[in-house]
Amino acid sequence: MGLFKDLFSKTANKLANEVIDNVKNYANDNVAASSSAKHGKNLSVNERIEKVVRECYPDYELKKNVSSDIFNGEKFAAKYTYTLSRFDTVRLTIMVLSDKNAYRRSDVVAAHNASENAGVHCINIMTYLPSTEEYIKQRIADNIK
């Protein structure tokens, strides 16, 4: 009986210590993640776009939630999440999309086409993809006029 009791106690203690260590590690990871979020490392896609424009395109005006009416778009066309303008001329439109098939929706296609037909590139930035600051910088740089 003593042998089984000792074996059980050692195994139970080992498991308990592992659980406690896992809980401590989980708590430390969450504190670190929360801290990095406060310091801007876990920005949303919209916040990353705004940061890139602020840092790389300070002489451009960034407008939010803009109607496709600016390009005489269809009544049902989606709004642009952002437009970048310089000298009162829209130079780029950006649509932030969260659904992997959203770029196919008729309202999104109509807005995209209205922008492109007006000679202004329209880019899609997807929230379900990493869409890092570097990626956003490159997409804007490649498409802004």
DSSP file with accessible surface (Angstrom, degrees, kcal/mol):
  #  RESIDUE AA STRUCTURE BP1 BP2  ACC     N-H-->O    O-->H-N    N-H-->O    O-->H-N    TCO  KAPPA ALPHA  PHI   PSI    X-CA   Y-CA   Z-CA
    1    1 A M     >        0   0  195      0, 0.0     4,-2.1     0, 0.0     5,-0.2   0.000 360.0 360.0 360.0 -40.9    0.0    0.0    0.0
    2    2 A G  H  >  +     0   0   46      1,-0.2     4,-2.5     2,-0.2     5,-0.2   0.849 360.0  55.3 -62.4 -36.4    2.8    2.4    0.9
    3    3 A L  H  > S+     0   0  131      2,-0.2     4,-2.4     1,-0.2    -1,-0.2   0.936 110.3  44.4 -63.5 -45.2    4.4    1.9   -2.6
    4    4 A F  H  > S+     0   0  144      2,-0.2     4,-2.8     1,-0.2     5,-0.2   0.882 112.3  52.7 -67.3 -37.1    1.2    2.9   -4.4
    5    5 A K  H  X S+     0   0  146     -4,-2.1     4,-2.5     2,-0.2    -2,-0.2   0.938 111.9  45.2 -64.5 -44.6    0.6    5.9   -2.1
    6    6 A D  H  X S+     0   0   97     -4,-2.5     4,-2.4     2,-0.2    -2,-0.2   0.920 114.4  48.5 -64.2 -43.2    4.1    7.2   -2.7
    7    7 A L  H  X S+     0   0  102     -4,-2.4     4,-2.3     2,-0.2     5,-0.2   0.926 113.2  47.5 -62.9 -44.7    3.8    6.6   -6.5
    8    8 A F  H  X S+     0   0  149     -4,-2.8     4,-2.9     1,-0.2     5,-0.2   0.921 111.7  50.4 -63.2 -43.7    0.4    8.3   -6.6
    9    9 A S  H  X S+     0   0   46     -4,-2.5     4,-2.6    -5,-0.2     5,-0.2   0.923 111.6  47.6 -62.3 -44.3    1.7   11.3   -4.5
   10   10 A K  H  X S+     0   0  154     -4,-2.4     4,-2.3     2,-0.2    -1,-0.2   0.925 115.1  45.6 -64.1 -43.6    4.7   11.8   -6.8
   11   11 A T  H  X S+     0   0   70     -4,-2.3     4,-2.5    -5,-0.2     5,-0.2   0.929 114.4  47.7 -65.7 -44.5    2.6   11.6   -9.9
   12   12 A A  H  X S+     0   0   37     -4,-2.9     4,-2.6    -5,-0.2    -2,-0.2   0.918 112.8  48.7 -64.0 -42.4   -0.1   13.9   -8.6
   13   13 A N  H  X S+     0   0  101     -4,-2.6     4,-2.5    -5,-0.2    -1,-0.2   0.906 111.2  50.4 -64.1 -41.3    2.5   16.5   -7.4
   14   14 A K  H  X S+     0   0  136     -4,-2.3     4,-2.1    -5,-0.2    -2,-0.2   0.937 112.8  45.8 -63.2 -45.6    4.2   16.4  -10.8
   15   15 A L  H  X S+     0   0   98     -4,-2.5     4,-2.5     2,-0.2    -2,-0.2   0.912 112.2  51.1 -63.1 -42.5    0.9   17.0  -12.6
   16   16 A A  H  X S+     0   0   47     -4,-2.6     4,-2.6     1,-0.2    -1,-0.2   0.921 110.1  49.5 -62.6 -42.6   -0.1   19.7  -10.2
   17   17 A N  H  X S+     0   0   96     -4,-2.5     4,-2.6     1,-0.2    -1,-0.2   0.889 110.4  50.7 -64.4 -38.0    3.2   21.5  -10.7
   18   18 A E  H  X S+     0   0   90     -4,-2.1     4,-2.5     2,-0.2    -2,-0.2   0.917 110.9  48.6 -65.3 -42.1    2.9   21.2  -14.5
   19   19 A V  H  X S+     0   0   90     -4,-2.5     4,-2.5     2,-0.2    -2,-0.2   0.935 112.0  48.9 -63.6 -43.9   -0.6   22.7  -14.4
   20   20 A I  H  X S+     0   0   84     -4,-2.6     4,-2.5     1,-0.2    -2,-0.2   0.929 111.5  49.6 -62.3 -43.4    0.6   25.6  -12.1
   21   21 A D  H  X S+     0   0   83     -4,-2.6     4,-2.6     1,-0.2    -1,-0.2   0.907 110.7  50.2 -62.4 -41.5    3.5   26.3  -14.5
   22   22 A N  H  X S+     0   0  104     -4,-2.5     4,-2.5     2,-0.2    -1,-0.2   0.904 110.5  49.4 -63.4 -41.3    1.2   26.3  -17.5
   23   23 A V  H  X S+     0   0   91     -4,-2.5     4,-2.5     2,-0.2    -2,-0.2   0.929 111.8  48.9 -64.3 -42.6   -1.2   28.7  -15.7
   24   24 A K  H  X S+     0   0  121     -4,-2.5     4,-2.6     2,-0.2    -2,-0.2   0.928 112.3  48.0 -62.5 -44.9    1.7   31.0  -14.8
   25   25 A N  H  X S+     0   0   90     -4,-2.6     4,-2.5     2,-0.2    -1,-0.2   0.909 111.6  50.3 -63.2 -41.5    3.0   31.0  -18.4
   26   26 A Y  H  X S+     0   0  157     -4,-2.5     4,-2.2     2,-0.2    -2,-0.2   0.930 111.7  47.8 -61.6 -44.9   -0.4   31.7  -19.8
   27   27 A A  H  X S+     0   0   46     -4,-2.5     4,-2.2     1,-0.2    -2,-0.2   0.924 112.2  49.0 -63.2 -43.5   -0.9   34.6  -17.4
   28   28 A N  H  X S+     0   0  104     -4,-2.6     4,-2.3     1,-0.2    -1,-0.2   0.899 110.4  51.2 -64.0 -40.2    2.6   36.0  -18.3
   29   29 A D  H  X S+     0   0  107     -4,-2.5     4,-2.5     1,-0.2    -1,-0.2   0.904 110.5  48.9 -63.3 -41.2    1.9   35.7  -22.0
   30   30 A N  H  X S+     0   0   75     -4,-2.2     4,-2.4     2,-0.2    -2,-0.2   0.885 110.4  50.2 -67.7 -37.7   -1.4   37.6  -21.7
   31   31 A V  H  X S+     0   0  100     -4,-2.2     4,-2.4     2,-0.2    -2,-0.2   0.930 112.2  48.2 -65.0 -41.9    0.2   40.3  -19.7
   32   32 A A  H  X S+     0   0   58     -4,-2.3     4,-2.5     1,-0.2    -2,-0.2   0.915 112.0  48.9 -64.7 -42.1    2.9   40.7  -22.3
   33   33 A A  H  X S+     0   0   46     -4,-2.5     4,-2.0     2,-0.2    -1,-0.2   0.914 111.7  49.3 -64.3 -42.0    0.4   40.7  -25.1
   34   34 A S  H  X S+     0   0   60     -4,-2.4     4,-1.8     2,-0.2    -2,-0.2   0.916 111.3  49.9 -63.6 -40.7   -1.7   43.4  -23.3
   35   35 A S  H  X S+     0   0   53     -4,-2.4     4,-1.2     1,-0.2    -2,-0.2   0.921 110.3  48.9 -65.1 -43.1    1.4   45.5  -22.8
   36   36 A S  H  <>S+     0   0   27     -4,-2.5     5,-2.5     1,-0.2     6,-0.5   0.869 108.2  55.0 -67.3 -33.3    2.5   45.3  -26.4
   37   37 A A  H ><5S+     0   0   47     -4,-2.0     3,-1.5     1,-0.2    -1,-0.2   0.905 105.3  52.8 -64.9 -38.3   -1.0   46.2  -27.5
   38   38 A K  H 3<5S+     0   0  169     -4,-1.8    -1,-0.2     1,-0.3    -2,-0.2   0.809 107.4  52.7 -66.0 -29.0   -0.8   49.4  -25.3
   39   39 A H  T 3<5S-     0   0  142     -4,-1.2    -1,-0.3    -5,-0.1    -2,-0.2   0.245 124.0-102.4 -93.5  12.6    2.4   50.2  -27.1
   40   40 A G  T X 5S+     0   0   25     -3,-1.5     3,-0.6    -5,-0.1    -3,-0.2   0.585  87.4 120.1  88.6   8.7    0.9   50.0  -30.5
   41   41 A K  T 3 <S+     0   0  158     -5,-2.5    -4,-0.2     1,-0.2     2,-0.2   0.743  76.4  47.4 -80.9 -20.3    2.2   46.6  -31.6
   42   42 A N  T 3  S+     0   0   99     -6,-0.5    -1,-0.2    -5,-0.2     2,-0.1  -0.440  79.2 160.2-116.9  58.4   -1.3   45.0  -32.1
   43   43 A L    <   -     0   0   35     -3,-0.6    -6,-0.0    -2,-0.2     2,-0.0  -0.451  41.6-111.3 -78.2 152.4   -3.0   47.7  -34.1
   44   44 A S     >  -     0   0   55     -2,-0.1     4,-2.6     1,-0.1     5,-0.2  -0.278  34.6-102.5 -71.7 166.9   -6.1   47.0  -36.1
   45   45 A V  H  > S+     0   0    9      1,-0.2     4,-2.5     2,-0.2     5,-0.2   0.933 124.6  50.3 -58.4 -44.9   -5.9   47.2  -39.9
   46   46 A N  H  > S+     0   0   57      1,-0.2     4,-2.5     2,-0.2    -1,-0.2   0.911 110.2  49.6 -61.1 -42.1   -7.6   50.6  -39.9
   47   47 A E  H  > S+     0   0   95      1,-0.2     4,-2.3     2,-0.2    -1,-0.2   0.890 110.4  50.9 -65.5 -36.8   -5.2   51.9  -37.2
   48   48 A R  H  X S+     0   0   43     -4,-2.6     4,-2.7     2,-0.2    -2,-0.2   0.911 110.3  49.2 -66.2 -42.3   -2.3   50.6  -39.3
   49   49 A I  H  X S+     0   0    0     -4,-2.5     4,-2.6     2,-0.2     5,-0.2   0.951 112.5  47.5 -60.8 -48.1   -3.6   52.3  -42.4
   50   50 A E  H  X S+     0   0   43     -4,-2.5     4,-2.5     1,-0.2    -2,-0.2   0.897 112.4  49.9 -61.7 -38.8   -4.0   55.6  -40.6
   51   51 A K  H  X S+     0   0   53     -4,-2.3     4,-2.6     2,-0.2     5,-0.3   0.928 110.5  49.3 -65.7 -45.3   -0.5   55.2  -39.1
   52   52 A V  H  X>S+     0   0    0     -4,-2.7     4,-3.3     1,-0.2     5,-0.5   0.935 113.5  46.1 -60.8 -45.7    1.1   54.6  -42.5
   53   53 A V  H  X5S+     0   0    5     -4,-2.6     4,-2.1     1,-0.2     7,-0.2   0.932 112.9  50.3 -63.9 -44.3   -0.7   57.6  -44.0
   54   54 A R  H  <5S+     0   0  160     -4,-2.5    -1,-0.2    -5,-0.2    -2,-0.2   0.915 120.5  35.0 -59.2 -43.1    0.2   59.8  -41.1
   55   55 A E  H  <5S+     0   0  108     -4,-2.6    -2,-0.2    -5,-0.2    -1,-0.2   0.868 130.6  27.6 -82.6 -38.6    3.9   58.8  -41.3
   56   56 A C  H  <5S+     0   0   55     -4,-3.3    -3,-0.2    -5,-0.3    -2,-0.2   0.672 129.0  33.7-101.0 -20.9    4.5   58.4  -45.0
   57   57 A Y    ><< +     0   0   36     -4,-2.1     3,-1.8    -5,-0.5    -1,-0.2  -0.391  62.0 150.2-133.5  57.5    1.9   60.7  -46.6
   58   58 A P  T 3  S+     0   0  101      0, 0.0    -1,-0.1     0, 0.0    -4,-0.1   0.753  73.7  58.3 -66.7 -20.9    1.6   63.7  -44.2
   59   59 A D  T 3  S+     0   0   88     -3,-0.1     2,-0.3     2,-0.1    -5,-0.1   0.378  93.1  86.1 -90.3   6.9    0.8   66.0  -47.1
   60   60 A Y  S <  S-     0   0   33     -3,-1.8     2,-0.5    -7,-0.2    26,-0.2  -0.814  77.5-127.9-103.6 147.7   -2.3   63.9  -48.1
   61   61 A E  E     -A   85   0A  95     24,-3.2    24,-2.4    -2,-0.3     2,-0.6  -0.826  19.0-153.0 -94.7 128.2   -5.7   64.3  -46.6
   62   62 A L  E     -A   84   0A  49     -2,-0.5     2,-0.4    22,-0.2    22,-0.2  -0.901  13.4-173.8-104.0 119.3   -7.2   61.1  -45.3
   63   63 A K  E     -A   83   0A  96     20,-2.4    20,-1.9    -2,-0.6     2,-0.3  -0.909  11.5-142.6-112.7 146.5  -11.0   60.9  -45.3
   64   64 A K  E     +A   82   0A 131     -2,-0.4    18,-0.2    18,-0.2    17,-0.1  -0.792  69.3   6.2-108.5 149.9  -13.0   58.1  -43.8
   65   65 A N  E    S-     0   0A 107     16,-2.2     2,-0.4    -2,-0.3    16,-0.2   0.915  78.5-178.3  52.1  59.8  -16.3   56.5  -44.9
   66   66 A V  E     -A   80   0A  20     14,-2.1    14,-3.3    -3,-0.2    -1,-0.2  -0.753  25.0-120.3 -99.3 133.4  -16.6   58.3  -48.2
   67   67 A S    >   -     0   0   40     -2,-0.4     3,-1.4    12,-0.2    12,-0.1  -0.351  15.0-128.0 -68.5 146.1  -19.6   57.7  -50.5
   68   68 A S  G > >S+     0   0    2      9,-0.3     3,-2.0     1,-0.3     5,-1.9   0.539  95.0  93.3 -72.9  -2.4  -18.9   56.5  -54.0
   69   69 A D  G > 5 +     0   0   99      1,-0.3     3,-2.1     3,-0.2    -1,-0.3   0.753  66.1  76.6 -59.2 -23.6  -21.0   59.4  -55.2
   70   70 A I  G < 5S+     0   0   79     -3,-1.4    -1,-0.3     1,-0.3    -2,-0.1   0.764 106.0  33.5 -61.1 -21.6  -17.7   61.3  -55.5
   71   71 A F  G < 5S-     0   0   34     -3,-2.0    -1,-0.3    -4,-0.1    -2,-0.2   0.062 122.4-103.2-116.1  20.4  -17.2   59.3  -58.7
   72   72 A N  T < 5 +     0   0  155     -3,-2.1    -3,-0.2     1,-0.1    -2,-0.1   0.892  62.1 177.5  57.0  42.6  -20.9   59.2  -59.7
   73   73 A G      < -     0   0   14     -5,-1.9    -1,-0.1     1,-0.2    38,-0.1  -0.188  37.5 -76.6 -71.4 165.7  -21.0   55.6  -58.5
   74   74 A E    >   -     0   0  118     36,-0.2     3,-1.5     1,-0.1    -1,-0.2  -0.251  42.3-114.6 -58.3 152.6  -24.2   53.5  -58.5
   75   75 A K  T 3  S+     0   0  206      1,-0.3    -1,-0.1    -3,-0.1    -7,-0.1   0.828 117.3  48.1 -60.3 -32.6  -26.6   54.2  -55.7
   76   76 A F  T 3  S+     0   0  114     30,-0.0    -1,-0.3     2,-0.0    35,-0.1   0.495  85.3 124.0 -88.5  -1.3  -26.1   50.8  -54.2
   77   77 A A    <   -     0   0   14     -3,-1.5    -9,-0.3    33,-0.1    31,-0.2  -0.246  66.0-108.6 -64.3 146.1  -22.2   51.0  -54.3
   78   78 A A        -     0   0   15     29,-2.3   -10,-0.2     1,-0.1     2,-0.2  -0.227  32.8-106.5 -67.9 160.2  -20.3   50.5  -51.1
   79   79 A K        -     0   0  114    -12,-0.1     2,-0.4   -11,-0.1   -12,-0.2  -0.589  32.6-111.3 -84.1 151.8  -18.6   53.4  -49.4
   80   80 A Y  E     -A   66   0A   0    -14,-3.3   -14,-2.1    -2,-0.2    15,-0.2  -0.684  14.8-143.9 -79.8 136.1  -14.8   53.7  -49.5
   81   81 A T  E    S+     0   0A  34     13,-1.0   -16,-2.2    -2,-0.4     2,-0.3   0.922  82.5   1.7 -65.3 -40.8  -13.3   53.1  -46.1
   82   82 A Y  E     -AB  64  94A   2     12,-2.3    12,-2.9   -18,-0.2     2,-0.4  -0.989  58.1-163.4-143.6 151.1  -10.7   55.8  -46.9
   83   83 A T  E     -AB  63  93A   1    -20,-1.9   -20,-2.4    -2,-0.3     2,-0.5  -0.986  12.7-149.3-128.0 144.8   -9.7   58.2  -49.6
   84   84 A L  E     -AB  62  92A   0      8,-2.7     7,-3.6    -2,-0.4     8,-1.4  -0.971  22.8-177.6-111.7 123.5   -6.4   59.9  -49.9
   85   85 A S  E     -AB  61  90A   4    -24,-2.4   -24,-3.2    -2,-0.5     2,-0.4  -0.910  15.2-173.1-123.5 150.4   -6.5   63.3  -51.5
   86   86 A R  E >  S- B   0  89A  80      3,-2.5     3,-1.1    -2,-0.3   -26,-0.1  -0.984  78.1  -0.6-142.6 131.0   -3.9   65.9  -52.4
   87   87 A F  T 3  S-     0   0  155     -2,-0.4    -1,-0.1     1,-0.2     3,-0.1   0.916 130.7 -59.0  55.9  43.9   -4.7   69.4  -53.6
   88   88 A D  T 3  S+     0   0  152      1,-0.2     2,-0.4    -3,-0.1    -1,-0.2   0.693 115.2 115.0  61.7  20.9   -8.4   68.6  -53.4
   89   89 A T  E <  S-B   86   0A  74     -3,-1.1    -3,-2.5     0, 0.0     2,-0.3  -0.989  70.0-123.1-122.0 128.1   -8.1   65.7  -55.8
   90   90 A V  E     +B   85   0A  32     -2,-0.4    -5,-0.3    -5,-0.2     3,-0.1  -0.519  31.2 175.0 -69.9 128.6   -8.7   62.1  -54.8
   91   91 A R  E     +     0   0A  64     -7,-3.6    54,-1.0     1,-0.4    30,-0.5   0.607  62.8   8.7-109.2 -19.8   -5.5   60.1  -55.5
   92   92 A L  E     -B   84   0A   0     -8,-1.4    -8,-2.7    52,-0.2     2,-0.4  -0.963  56.7-152.1-161.7 142.1   -6.4   56.7  -54.0
   93   93 A T  E     -Bc  83 122A   0     28,-2.3    30,-2.6    -2,-0.3     2,-0.4  -0.942  13.6-162.5-116.9 145.4   -9.4   54.9  -52.6
   94   94 A I  E     -Bc  82 123A   1    -12,-2.9   -12,-2.3    -2,-0.4   -13,-1.0  -0.993   5.6-165.7-129.8 132.6   -9.1   52.1  -50.0
   95   95 A M  E     - c   0 124A   3     28,-2.8    30,-2.6    -2,-0.4     2,-0.6  -0.981  10.0-152.9-118.0 121.9  -11.7   49.5  -49.0
   96   96 A V  E     - c   0 125A  24     -2,-0.5     2,-0.4    28,-0.2    30,-0.2  -0.863  20.6-172.8 -93.8 119.1  -11.1   47.6  -45.8
   97   97 A L  E     - c   0 126A  11     28,-2.4    30,-2.5    -2,-0.6    31,-0.4  -0.935  21.8-174.1-119.5 138.4  -12.9   44.2  -46.2
   98   98 A S        +     0   0   88     -2,-0.4     2,-0.4    28,-0.2    -1,-0.1   0.681  66.2  74.5-104.4 -21.1  -13.4   41.6  -43.6
   99   99 A D  S >  S-     0   0   82      1,-0.1     3,-1.9    28,-0.1     4,-0.4  -0.778  77.4-133.8 -96.7 136.6  -15.0   38.7  -45.5
  100  100 A K  T 3  S+     0   0  133     -2,-0.4     3,-0.1     1,-0.3    -1,-0.1   0.709 108.8  40.2 -65.3 -15.8  -12.7   36.7  -47.9
  101  101 A N  T >  S+     0   0   70      1,-0.1     3,-1.8     2,-0.1     4,-0.4   0.316  84.0 103.6-109.7   7.8  -15.4   37.0  -50.6
  102  102 A A  G X   +     0   0    1     -3,-1.9     3,-1.6     1,-0.3     6,-0.3   0.828  69.5  67.0 -62.3 -31.3  -16.4   40.6  -50.0
  103  103 A Y  G 3  S+     0   0   96     -4,-0.4    -1,-0.3     1,-0.3    -2,-0.1   0.697  98.8  54.6 -66.2 -12.8  -14.4   41.9  -53.0
  104  104 A R  G <  S+     0   0  162     -3,-1.8    -1,-0.3     4,-0.1    -2,-0.2   0.600  79.9 113.9 -92.9 -13.7  -16.9   40.0  -55.2
  105  105 A R  S <> S-     0   0  112     -3,-1.6     4,-2.8    -4,-0.4     5,-0.2  -0.290  74.7-124.0 -61.5 145.1  -20.1   41.6  -53.7
  106  106 A S  H  > S+     0   0   85      1,-0.2     4,-2.5     2,-0.2     5,-0.2   0.864 109.7  52.5 -61.4 -35.9  -21.9   43.8  -56.2
  107  107 A D  H  > S+     0   0   41      2,-0.2   -29,-2.3     1,-0.2     4,-1.8   0.898 112.5  45.0 -68.6 -36.3  -21.7   46.9  -54.0
  108  108 A V  H  > S+     0   0    2     -6,-0.3     4,-2.8    -3,-0.2    -2,-0.2   0.931 113.6  49.3 -71.6 -44.1  -18.0   46.5  -53.6
  109  109 A V  H  X S+     0   0   55     -4,-2.8     4,-3.1     1,-0.2     5,-0.2   0.917 110.1  52.2 -61.4 -41.6  -17.4   45.9  -57.3
  110  110 A A  H  X S+     0   0   13     -4,-2.5     4,-2.2    -5,-0.2    -1,-0.2   0.923 112.2  44.7 -61.8 -44.2  -19.5   48.9  -58.2
  111  111 A A  H  X S+     0   0    0     -4,-1.8     4,-2.1     2,-0.2    -2,-0.2   0.924 114.0  50.0 -66.0 -43.4  -17.5   51.2  -55.9
  112  112 A H  H  X S+     0   0   54     -4,-2.8     4,-2.7     1,-0.2    -2,-0.2   0.942 112.5  47.1 -59.5 -47.7  -14.2   49.7  -57.1
  113  113 A N  H  X S+     0   0   75     -4,-3.1     4,-3.0     1,-0.2     5,-0.2   0.883 108.6  54.7 -63.7 -39.3  -15.3   50.2  -60.8
  114  114 A A  H  X S+     0   0   11     -4,-2.2     4,-1.1    -5,-0.2    -1,-0.2   0.931 111.8  44.7 -60.7 -43.1  -16.5   53.8  -60.1
  115  115 A S  H  <>S+     0   0    0     -4,-2.1     5,-2.5     2,-0.2     3,-0.5   0.952 115.5  45.9 -65.9 -49.6  -13.1   54.7  -58.7
  116  116 A E  H ><5S+     0   0   64     -4,-2.7     3,-1.7     1,-0.2    -2,-0.2   0.894 109.8  54.6 -62.1 -40.2  -11.1   53.0  -61.4
  117  117 A N  H 3<5S+     0   0  140     -4,-3.0    -1,-0.2     1,-0.3    -2,-0.2   0.782 105.0  54.8 -65.5 -24.8  -13.3   54.5  -64.2
  118  118 A A  T 3<5S-     0   0   52     -4,-1.1    -1,-0.3    -3,-0.5    -2,-0.2   0.418 124.6-106.0 -86.0   1.2  -12.5   57.9  -62.7
  119  119 A G  T < 5S+     0   0   34     -3,-1.7     2,-0.5     1,-0.3    -3,-0.2   0.654  83.8 121.6  84.7  16.1   -8.8   57.1  -63.1
  120  120 A V      < -     0   0   14     -5,-2.5    -1,-0.3    -6,-0.2    -2,-0.2  -0.959  62.6-124.9-115.3 123.1   -8.2   56.6  -59.3
  121  121 A H        -     0   0   57     -2,-0.5   -28,-2.3   -30,-0.5     2,-0.5  -0.368  20.2-155.6 -65.4 144.3   -6.9   53.3  -58.2
  122  122 A C  E     -c   93   0A   6    -30,-0.2     2,-0.4   -10,-0.1   -28,-0.2  -0.990  10.3-167.5-121.5 124.7   -8.9   51.4  -55.6
  123  123 A I  E     -c   94   0A   2    -30,-2.6   -28,-2.8    -2,-0.5     2,-0.5  -0.874  12.3-141.5-114.7 149.4   -7.2   48.9  -53.3
  124  124 A N  E     -c   95   0A  31     -2,-0.4     2,-0.5   -30,-0.2   -28,-0.2  -0.919  10.4-166.7-105.8 133.6   -8.7   46.3  -51.0
  125  125 A I  E     -c   96   0A   1    -30,-2.6   -28,-2.4    -2,-0.5     2,-0.4  -0.990  15.9-144.8-118.4 124.0   -7.1   45.6  -47.6
  126  126 A M  E >   -c   97   0A  23     -2,-0.5     3,-0.7   -30,-0.2   -28,-0.2  -0.766  10.0-157.0 -96.2 132.5   -8.3   42.5  -46.0
  127  127 A T  T 3  S+     0   0   59    -30,-2.5   -29,-0.2    -2,-0.4    -1,-0.1   0.741  92.7  60.5 -77.2 -23.0   -8.7   42.3  -42.2
  128  128 A Y  T 3  S+     0   0  109    -31,-0.4    -1,-0.2   -30,-0.0   -30,-0.1   0.577  98.3  69.6 -83.3  -7.1   -8.5   38.5  -42.1
  129  129 A L  S <  S-     0   0   80     -3,-0.7    -4,-0.0     1,-0.1     0, 0.0  -0.666 100.7-103.2-100.8 164.8   -5.0   38.6  -43.7
  130  130 A P        -     0   0  102      0, 0.0    -1,-0.1     0, 0.0    -3,-0.0   0.888  44.1-177.6 -57.0 -39.6   -1.9   39.9  -41.8
  131  131 A S        -     0   0    7      1,-0.1   -83,-0.1     4,-0.1    -6,-0.0   0.905  17.3-165.2  38.9  61.0   -2.0   43.2  -43.7
  132  132 A T     >  -     0   0   74      1,-0.1     4,-2.7     4,-0.0     5,-0.2  -0.154  33.7-103.4 -68.6 167.5    1.2   44.4  -42.0
  133  133 A E  H  > S+     0   0   46      1,-0.2     4,-2.9     2,-0.2     5,-0.2   0.900 123.8  52.6 -59.5 -40.2    2.3   48.0  -42.0
  134  134 A E  H  > S+     0   0  126      2,-0.2     4,-2.3     1,-0.2    -1,-0.2   0.912 109.5  48.4 -62.3 -43.4    5.0   47.1  -44.6
  135  135 A Y  H  > S+     0   0   95      2,-0.2     4,-2.7     1,-0.2    -2,-0.2   0.934 112.7  48.0 -61.7 -46.0    2.3   45.5  -46.8
  136  136 A I  H  X S+     0   0    1     -4,-2.7     4,-2.5     1,-0.2     5,-0.3   0.926 110.7  51.6 -62.4 -44.0    0.1   48.5  -46.5
  137  137 A K  H  X S+     0   0   56     -4,-2.9     4,-2.7     1,-0.2    -1,-0.2   0.923 112.1  46.7 -57.0 -45.8    2.9   50.9  -47.3
  138  138 A Q  H  X S+     0   0  107     -4,-2.3     4,-2.6     2,-0.2    -2,-0.2   0.913 111.2  50.2 -65.6 -44.0    3.8   49.0  -50.4
  139  139 A R  H  X S+     0   0   62     -4,-2.7     4,-1.0     2,-0.2    -1,-0.2   0.919 114.5  44.8 -61.3 -43.6    0.2   48.8  -51.6
  140  140 A I  H >X S+     0   0    0     -4,-2.5     4,-2.5    -5,-0.2     3,-0.8   0.957 113.6  49.5 -65.2 -47.8   -0.3   52.5  -51.2
  141  141 A A  H 3< S+     0   0   52     -4,-2.7    -2,-0.2     1,-0.3    -1,-0.2   0.888 111.7  49.5 -59.1 -39.2    3.0   53.3  -52.8
  142  142 A D  H 3< S+     0   0  105     -4,-2.6    -1,-0.3    -5,-0.2    -2,-0.2   0.729 122.6  30.6 -71.9 -21.9    2.3   51.1  -55.8
  143  143 A N  H << S+     0   0   35     -4,-1.0   -22,-0.4    -3,-0.8    -2,-0.2   0.595  87.3 104.7-118.5 -14.2   -1.2   52.5  -56.4
  144  144 A I     <        0   0   31     -4,-2.5   -52,-0.2    -5,-0.1   -24,-0.0  -0.451 360.0 360.0 -75.5 142.9   -1.3   56.2  -55.4
  145  145 A K              0   0  118    -54,-1.0    -2,-0.1    -2,-0.1    -1,-0.0  -0.835 360.0 360.0-108.7 360.0   -1.2   58.7  -58.2
